[in-house]
Amino acid sequence: MQTKPDIKQDISFEDFKSQILDDYKIAVTSRECSLLGRREVLTGKAKFGIFGDGKELPQLAMAKAFKNGDFRSGYYRDQTFMMAIGEFSIKNFFAGLYAHTDIEKEPMSAGRQMGGHFLTQSNNPDGSWVDLTKQKNSSSDISPTGGQMARLLGLAQASKIYRNVAETNAEGFSEEGNEVAWGTIGNASTSEGIFFETVNAAGVMQVPMVISIWDDEYGISVHAKHQTTKENISEVLKGFQRTETQDGYEIIVVKGWDYPALIEAFNKAGKIAREEHIPVILHVIELTQPQGHSTSGSHERYKSEKRLKWEKEYDCNLQFRKWIITNNFATDEELNQLEKQIKKEVRDGKKEAWSEFLTPIVSEKKHVVSLLSDLANNSSNKSFINRLKNDLISVDEPSKRNILSTARKALRYVRTEESEAKTKLSNWIESFYTKTQPEYSSHLYSETKHNATNIAEVAAVYEENAELVDGRVVLRDNFDKIFENNSNALIFGEDSGNIGDVNQGLEGLQKKYGELRVADVGIREASIIGQGIGMALRGLRPIAEIQYLDYILYALYVLSDDLASLLYRTVGKQKAPLIVRTRGHRLEGIWHAGSQMGGLIHLLRGMYILTPRNMTKAAGFYNTLMESEEPALVIESLNGYRLKEKLPSNLGALRTPIGVIETIKEGTDITIVSYGSTLRIVEQVAKELLEVDINAEIIDAQTLLPFDINHDTVKSIKKTNRLLVIDEDVPGGCSAYILQEIVENQNGYQYLDSAPQTLTAKAHRPAYASDGDYFSKPNAEDIFEKVYEIMHEANPTKYPKLR
């Protein structure tokens, strides 16, 4: 073992000794938190625990190489690192374990995520950015294994953009692209496809990224021999090693219990990535996991006696302790004293965190007990209410659920009674709900002025002799304005660059704005979205293009688990205003039909889902989103690129409102709601319906998330008294969602004289070719006959049965 880490020559021995002992203190503090945290779970004070024990030493080394402006994209073992950069305290640790909903006490997620999920603050409460270059940054963690890899790619790519695209506005975001994106992942999670997809992409792109693989040879109970070829991920990745003539990775292998070697390895990795913009893989081997995977089980069940003995001997903290004593930085007695002090600090921190968590809840409990006493004394059901009250009194460590549930049940016993005590209890319940529900439900969307629904419509303006052009020209020229007006805007995707996308909506823009701002990428949807998330987290305004809507399924887990939940799980402390551009609907065939809307609207809550019927509307949506700072999915109508539209004179300035429907035809007999490409068929059928004296009102939903925030659809139903929702999703999909929004949330049911209905595609995916489309999705005759059937039911004399 080395005796000295690589340090600057001008540091004094005493300063060096102080740094060593500070590191040891952090390592021991983190370990004690893990040990005590497990006990808190086993005693029932916390629900679940997953800790960073056994990984302390490499995380200390990583923290030393980590600079202001750098970003971490890691996973739930990294508590020591967060402590080392000063962003995570003992009390924070336990507050997270208890799910404290006070963001000041539990700054990682205010109890929304289990412990072990870390972040730093990127946004002020008003939504404005903090200066990311003046702090050490951590993107918000997610639990799904390997999920952190996608955004890591974008965090690294942002540095490449800031270094190489002169016109970008880097103030507060980057210092000449010198920032490194540091990823951490467990060895077993390198089996995930997103790991390999990201590794390949970063090798192609050559971005400043360091992937640290914490290798303790297991994935929960499953040994590496079942996880990884050759049982060694760095051996598998040797083909990615750069050479003198070929780009690739620098690959470094280091033992996780060797403190000086770790310091040297991480410094080397950081220097290569920062200065050369070369990605680095740091395989940290021979790590341990002293308490097993989590509080759900014991590793003694699946590890051999030999392995357990080795883990005890090569525990990184124990090896660090021995190294300190051997090199005369401290004596055994001095370390014993330090460890005793740390144990006390952790115990005291735990007690304080528990008290801060429990005290306000106990206060509410006492108040409700008093309210229940008054209620019982004024009720004929006194004995039943007192039983509830006494059950609540007996709970020494109550939860909010205990208290509220008891109060709500008590009201059942006085449902036929009136008293001041009942009124007070009812008022408390409403007040408690009003105060408490946002602790669990706020920030699904922006709660600042940056919310996209606050941006007013700017209608398209046309010259008197406006030119009729292909719809794709409207998009192209509008994107041109976006890139001209916003130097941080960029777009990338499969075929987006050189050929200007498959439908020529970006024609000529790569030549004008360069290969980094209008870029081609490989066929790898998940990491395309990751690029966008990471760059958006660093102040850029990326548009990630997924070639067809069907292909978005290959990125759906990144969109759902990471992007859509980001604002919510950080309680507004981080944002990623990524725009995802794709196209779909009415293309023929099983794999290119693009109609899986029902899944998207349910899996992507937290994003906007926008379905423009033409390219002018699409252009307006992109402009609105560029004024906002929220994520969205824009689905262009695939068969609209070659349809003629008037060319607006205010491209770049026109805005399509989000959450607002548009009535595109007035009518009196029935309200038809649809979106996207299907609207063109509905408009055609509406003309045919007039021939049989049926005057349909047509509403373009425009945005599915959110749908009709002004409740304008119900105003139409008040007039027509009938409702039909049409789309080409599967039965029970998006049309059912829209129906619920109108009938239930807008109370449209009370104005209906006929049963509300939907008309959808068949349950199977659409068959190929024009006939396959006709028999798979709603066609003009289907729509005509469905509307006529509804009118026949209402007035069979006027509208006799068709067949």
N, C-alpha and C positions, 0 to 999 in steps of 0.2 A: 504493500500500500504506500502511496505517496505520503510524504510528510508535510508538504506545503501546497496549498492551492495557488493558482496563478493570480497574483495580486500586483498592484502597482508598487514600484520600487520605493516611492516616497512615503508610503504609509508607515507609521511607527508601530512597533510591536504591541504597545498598549492599545492603540486604536484597532489593530488587527484582532487582538485578543477580545476586545469589547465586541467586535462584529461577530466573532465566533460564538461568544456566549449569548449574544442577542439571538442568533440563529437557533442555538440550543433551547433557549427559553421559548421561542415560538414553536419549535418542534414539540417540546414537552407539553406546552399549553394546548396545542392542537390535539395531542394524544389524550390528554386528560379530559378534554371536552368530549372526545369520542367515547372514552370509557364511561364517563358519567352520563353521557347522552343515551347510551344503550340501557343503562339502569333506569333512566327516566321513562323509556319506552316500556320496559318490562314491568315497571310499577304502575303503568297506566296513565301517567301524566302526559305522555305524548303517544301519537298513533303509530308512528313508524320512524325508523332511523336508518340512514345509510351514510357511512362516514369515511373519512380519508385516512384512517390509521394504516400505517405501513407505507404511506406514500409521502411522508413529511419531507424527507431530505431532498429528493429531486425537485420538489415544489419550492423549496428554499433557494435552490440553485437557479431555477427558472425566474424567480422573483428578482434575483440579483442582476440577471441579464435583461430584464424587462424595463423599458424606458417609458417616460411620459409620451403620450400619443399612441403607444402600442395598444393592441387589442388582444384580449383572450377570448377564445371560443372553446369552452371546455365541458367538463362533465362533473358529476356529483361527488367526486373524490377530492376536489381541489380546495378544501377549506384552509389548508396550511398556506397555500399561495395567497389566498385572499387576506389572510391574517398578515402575511409578510409584506404585502403592499399597503397595509394600513386601512383596508376597506371592510374588515370583518373582525368583530370583537367577541369576547366570551359571552357577553349578554346578547349580542346579535345571534350567536349560535343557538342559545337556548330559546330565545324568542321565536326563532324559526321552527324549532322543534315543537314548541307549544302552539304554533300557528297564531301568533299575536297579530291582530289586524291593524295595529298602529304602525304606519309606515316609518315613523321615526324610531320605533323600538325594533322593528323587523324590516330593515331597509332593502332586503332582497326581493320580497314580493308581498309584504304585509299579510303573510299567512296563506297566500293563494297557492303556493307551491310547497311541497314538502321540503324539509331542510336539505341542504347540500346543493341548492340551485342558486347561483350567484350572479350578481350584476353590479355595475356602477351606474351612476346617474348621468345620462346624456342630455336630458331635457329639463328645463326649468318648468315650474307648475303652469306657466302660461304657454307652454309648448315650444318656446324658443330654445335654441341650442346652447349648451354650455361650451366652453372652450375645451375641446377634446385633446388639444395638444399640450395642455397644462396639467393633465392628470393621467393616471394609469387606468385603462379602460377594460371592462369586461362586458361582453355581450351577454344577454340573458340566457341562462341555461334552459334546456329542456330535458325531460327524462328519457325519451326514446333513444336507445343506444345507437351511436353513430350519427344522430341527428345534428350534432354540432358541426359536422364536417362541411356540410353544404355552405353554411354562412361563412365559415372560415375562409373559403375560396374568395368570396367577395370582399371580405375585410382585407385580405392581402392584395387583391386586384386594385382596390382603391388607392393604395400607395403607388402602384404602377401608373394609374391614371394621373394622380397628382404630380408625379415626377415627370411624366412625358407629354402631358397635354397642357401646353402653356396657358391656354385661355381659362382653365378652370379657376374658380374662386376657392382657394384653399384656406382662407383665413379662418382660424379656429378649428380647422379640420386636419391639416397636415402641414408639416415642415419639410417641403421639397420631397415628399414621398419617402421619408426616412423611417417610417413606422413599420414594425414587424407585426404580423398576425400570428399569435401563438395558439396552437390547438393542442388539446390534450384528449386522450382517448385510452380506454382500457384495451389490453391485448385481445380479448375475446371479441370486442366490438369491431376490430379490424376485419372480421368476417363479413360485416355488412357490405352490401353493394355500394352504398353511398361513400364508404371509405375509399374503395378502389376507384370509383368514378371521380371523386375529388382529387385523389392522388394523381391520376392520369391527367386530369384537366390542369392542375397546377404545374405539372411537369411540362406540358405543352406551352402554357402561358408564361412560365418563368416569373413567378410572383414571390414576394418576400414573406414566406410562410414557414413556420417551424412546427412540425407535428411531433409532439412528445407522446410516446406510447408507454403507458405504465404497465409493465408486464409482471404479473405475479403468477403466471402459468395457469390461471383458472378463469372461467367465466361462470360465475355463481359456483355450481358444483362440477362443471364440465371442464376437464383438463384440456390443455392446449393441443394434445394429440387428436382431439375430436374437433378442434376449432380451425387449425392452421396447418397447411402443408409444411412438412418438415418441422412442425411444432415451433416455428421461428419466423415471425413476420419480416424481420429485416433480411433473412435469407431469401424469402420469397420475393422481396422487393429489390434484390440486387440488380435486376435488369434496368431499374430506374437510375442507378448510379451514373452521375455525369462523367464524361471523359474529356480529354483535351480537345476532341473534335465534335462532341455531341452534347447538347444540353440535357439536363436531367436534374437529379437530386444529389445533394451531399447526404450521405447516410452515416450516422454516428451511433455506435453502440457503447453503452456505459452501464456499469453496475450501480444499482439504486441505493446501495449502502455505503458507497465510496464518496465521501464528501468532497475531497479535493478534486477527484476526477470528474465529479458532477459539475462543480464550479467551472472547471476548464471546458467541459463539453458544451455546457449551455452558453458560455461566453463565446465560444467558437461558432456555435450555431447562429447566435444572434448577430455576430459580426458578419458572417457570410450573407445571411438573409438581408440585413440592413444595408450593407454597402454594395453588394453585387446583385441584389434582387434574385437570389437563387433560393429555391425551396429546399428545406432541410428536413430529414426524418431523424429523430432522436429516439432510438430504441433503448428504453431504460429497463434493464433486465434485473433478475434476482431481487425482485421486490416481494413483500409479504403483505398479508391481510390478516392481522392478528385476531380480529373479531368476526372473521368471515364476511360474507357478502353484505348482509344487512341484519336487522333485528328479527327477520323472519325465520332464521335458522342458525344452526351451528356448523362451523366448518369441520369440527371434529368428526362429523358423520361421513365425510367423503375424502378427507386427507389421511394419508398413511401416517403411522407413528414416526417414520423416518422424516417425512416432509414436515410434520409439526415440530420435530426436534430441530430441523434445519431452520425453520422460520423463526423459532425462538432465539437461536444463536445469531442469525443474520438480520434480525430486526434492525431497520436502518437507524432508529434512535439509539439502540444499544451500541451499535457499531460507532456511531457518532460520539457517543459518550466515551467509549474506549479510546478513540482517536484524540479526543480533547485531553484526556488524562495522560496518554502516552507522549503527547507533544507539549505537556506542561502548561496548557492554557488554564487548567483548573485542577484541583485535587478532588479525590473521591468525596471527601468530607464537604468541600465547597459545593459540589454538585448535589449532594444529598440535601444540603440546606436550601439550595435554589429550588430543587424539586418539591421540597416540603412547602416552600412559599407559593409555588405555582399551584399545587393542589388546593391550597387554601383560597387562592384567587379564583380558581375555577369554581370551587364550591360556593364561594360568596357571590360570584357572578350568576351562578345558577339560581341561588336563592332570590337575588334581586330581580332577575328576569321573571321568575315564577310569581313573585309578589306583584310586580308591575302588571303581569298578565291577569292575575286572579283578583286583585283588589277591586277594580271597577265592576267586575262581574258579581262579586260578593255584595257590593253596595247595591246593585240592581236587585239582587236576591232579597236583601233586607227590605227594600222598598216594596217589592211585590208581596212579600209575606205580610207587610202592614196592610196593603190593599186587600189581600185575601181575608185578613182578619175582619176588616170593616165589611167586606162583602158577606162573609158568613154571618156576622151579627145582624145583618139586615135581610136575611134570606130564610125562607122556609126550608131550604136544603142545606142548612148550616152544617150538619154532620158530614155530608159529602164534600163540601168545600173545605172543611177543616182537615179532612183526610188528605186532600191534595196539598194543603198548606203544610201539614206535618211531614209529608213525604219530601217536600221541597226543603224544609228546615233540616231534615236529616242528611241532606247532601252537603258535606263539608267543603267540597271543591266543585262547585256547580259550573255548568256550562251555560252559555246563552240559550242553547236549545232547551235545557232543563227548565229554565225560568219562563221562557216564552210559551213552551208547550203547556206548562202548568196553568199559566194565566189564561190561555185560550180554552183549555178544557173546563176551567172554572165557569166561564161564561155560559156553557151549556146548561148549567144548573139554575141559571137565572134568566133563561131566555124569555120566560113569560112574566118576568118581574121588572119593575122600574125602581131605581134608587140612585142616590147620588154616588154611592159606592160602586155600583155597576158602571156608571158613567166615567168615574175616575179610572177604573180598571180598563175599560174600553179605550179611553184616551191614552193610557200608558201603552197599551198594545200598539196602537197606531203610531205613537211617537217613537216607540222602540223600533218598529219596523222601518220608519222613515229614516231613523238614524243608522240602523244596523245593516239593512239590505245593501246599501251602496258599498259597504265594506267588502262585500262578496261579488257585487255585480257591476261596479263602475268601470269606466274606461274600456268598454268593448269597442267603442269608437272614440275619436277625439272629443274631449269636453272643453276644447278651447276654440278660439276663433278660426283655427285651422281646419275645423270640421268641414268636409266638402259640401254638406247640405246647406251650409251658410252662404255659399257662393252663388250669387244671383245669375240668372240666365242673361246671356247676351245673344240675341237672335242673329242668325246669318243675314248679312246685308248683300244685296245684289245690285249691280249696275243695270241700267235699263236694258241693255243688250247683252246680258250676262252669257258667257260662253257655256255651251253644253259640253261637258267632258266626261270621260270615264270616272266612276267613283274613286278609283285608286289615285287619280290625279289630285282630287280634293285632299285625300289623306297625305299624299306625298308633299304637296305644297304646304300643308299645315305642319307636318313634321319639320320641314325646312324652317318655318317660322319658330317652332319650338327650340330647335338647336341654335338658331341665330339669336334668340332672345334670352336663352338660359344656358350659360356656358358650362354648367354642371350636368346638363342633360346628355344622355347617351343611350344608345339602343344596341342590342346584341341578340343573336339567335341563329338558328339553323337557316342558312341562305339569306340572312338579313343584310350582309355587307356587299360583297362583290356584285351580285345580281340584283340587289335592291329588293329582296324578299320574293317569295314565289309568285306574288301577285303584283309586284312592281310598285308597291306602296312606298318604297324607300329608294326608288330609282335615282341614281346619280348622287345620292347623299354621302356615300362613303368617300367618293372622290372629293367632295366639297369639304367634308368635316374630318376626314382621316380614318384610318383603320382601327383606332382605339375608341372613337366615339360612335362609329357605325360599324359594328364588328360581326364577323362570322364566328361561330363556335361549333364544336363537335356535336354529335347526336347524343345528348346526355341531359335530358330534361330536368332531373332533380338538381343537378349542380348549376344549371342555368338559373334556376330560381334562387339557389344559394348565392350565386354571384350577385344577383340583384339585391338580396337581403343585406349582405355584407356591405355593399357599396352604399346602399341607402342608409345604413347605420352610421356611415361616415360622411354624410352630408352631400353625397352625389344624388342625382335624380335619374336613376336608371329605369329603362323600359326593357323588360325581359320578354323576348318573343318566343312563344311556343308555337311551332308551325301550324298545327291543327288542334282543335279543341280536344279531340280524342287522345292526343299525346299528353295532355295535361294530367292524365291518370298516372303517368310515370313520375310526376312531380307532386302529386296530391298530398303525400305525407309531409313534404317540406312546407307546402303552402298551409296545410291545416295545423300541424303541430307547432310550427315555428312562426311563420309570418302572420297568420290570422290571429294568433293568441298573444303576439308580442306586447301590444299596448296594454292589454288586459292583465297579463301575468306580471308586468312591471309596474302596474298601477300608474301608467302614464310616464314612467321615468325613461323609457326608451321608445323610439319610433323608427319605422323603416318604410318610408313612403315609396314603395316599389309599385310600379305599374306593370301588370302582366298583360301583354298583348297576344291575342290569338284570334282564330277565325273558325267558324263552324256553321252548322245547320244547312240542310238540303243537299249536301254532297252525298253521293250514293255509295252504299256499301257498309258492311258490318264495322269496319275499322276506321271509317272516315266520315261517319254521319254526324258526329258532333252534337249530341243531344242529351248528354248525361247531366242535365241541369238540376234535377232533384237532388242528386248527390252533392253537387257543388254548393247549392244554397244552404245545405245543412252542415256541411263539413267546413265551410269557409266563413262562418259567422265571425265578424271582426274585420272582414274585407268588404269592399263594395263589389257587387257583381252587376255589370252594365251591359245591356244588350241593344245597341243602337240598330235601327232598322235600315239606315243608309250611312254612307261615309261622311256626310256633312254632320250628322248627329254624332258619329264616332269622333270626328275631329273636335267637336265641341266638348265631348267627354274628356279627351286627352288634355285640352286646355284647362278645363275645370280642375282636373286632378293635379296639374302642374301648379295651380294656385293653392292647392291643399297640401297637406303633408300626411296623407293616409294611403294605405295599400288598396289596390283595386285590380279586378280582372275585367278587361274589356274584350267582349266577344264580337268581332266584326262579322257581318253576314257574308258568307263565303261566295254566294252567287251574286254579290252586289258590286264587285270591283269593276266589271265591264258595263254595268248599267249607267246610263247617262244621268248626270246631275248638273244643275247650274253651279258654276264656280263662284263661291262667295267672294266678295271684295274685302272682307274683314277676317281672313284666315289668320290664325294666331290669337285673335281677340274674341272670336265667338265662343260662347259657353253654353253647353247643354246642362241643364240643372240636374242634380242627383237627388233621387227620391221623389221626383215629380212626374206624373203621367202626362200624356198628351192626347187629347181627343182629336183624332185625325179625320173623323167624319161624324157629323151630327145625325141623330136618329131618334125615333120615338117608340119603337116596338120592342127592342131587345138591346142590351148592352153586351158587346163582344170585346173581351180583353185578350190580347195576345202580345207577342214581342218578336223582335228579330225578323228573320226571313219569312216566317209564316204570315206576317202582316200583309205581304204583297198578295198572297192568295186570298186572305180575308177581304182585302179591298176589292179584288176582282169579283168575289162572290157577292159582296154587298150590292154591286151594280145589278147582278142577276136577280137578287132577292127583290129589288125594286120592281122587277117585272111581274112579280106575284104579290105586289102590294105589301111587302115587308120592308120597313125602313129601319135598318140596323145602325146603332151608334157604335163606332169603333174606337177603342182606347188602346194606345200603345203604352205598355207598362214602362218601357224604357230602362228602368232599373229594377232589378229583382231584390237586391239587398242595398238599400232598403226599398220596400215597395210603398209607393203612394203615401208619403208622410203627411200630406195635407188632407187625406181622406176625400179626394175628389171623385173617386170611382162611385162612392155611395150616392153622390149627387146625381150621377147619371142614372143609377138604379131607381132613385126616387121618381125619375121621369119615365123610365121604360118599364120598370117593375119585373124585369126578366134579366137573367145573367147567364152567359156562356163563356167559359174560359177555354182557350184553344192554345195548344202548343204541341211540339213534336217530341216531347219527353215521354217516358214510359207512363202508364197509368199510375196514379197516386204520386206522381213526381212533382214537378214545379207547378203544374196546374192546380194540384190539390193545395199546395202552399198558398198560391194566389187566392184560391177560393176561401181558405181559412182567413186570410188577411181581410178579405172583403166582407164575408158573411159574419165572422166572429169579431174581429178587431174593429171593423168599421160599423158593426151592427147592421149590416145591409140586409140581414134576413127579414127584418120587420117591413121592408118595402117590397118584398117579392110576392108576386101573384102566381108564379110558377116555380117549381123546384130548380135551384141553381144546378148547373151541369158543367161537366168538362168534356172536352174532346181531345184525345191524345193519340200518340202513336200506339202501335201494338206493343205488347210486353217484350217481344224479342227485339234484337238489334235489326236494323233495316237491311233487307236483302239488296243485292247489287243490281244496277241498271235501272232504267226508267220505270219498268214494270215493278221491279222490287221496291222502289221508292213509293209508287202509287199504292201498292198493297200493304205497305209498312207504316206509312205516315199519313196524317190527315191530308186529303186531297180536296179539290174544290167541290166535288160532288158530296163528299162526306160532310163538309161544312154546310153546304146548302141544305142537305137533308136533315142534319141535326137541328139547324135553326127552324126549318119548316116543321119538324116534329114538335118542337116546343110550342110553336104558334098553333099547330093543329090541336094540341092538348088544351090550349087556352080558348080556341074558337074553331071547333071542328066544322062548323058550317061554312065559315069564310075560307078555311084552309083544309079542304078534304084530304084524306089520307093519300099519300103518293103511291105507296106500294105496301 
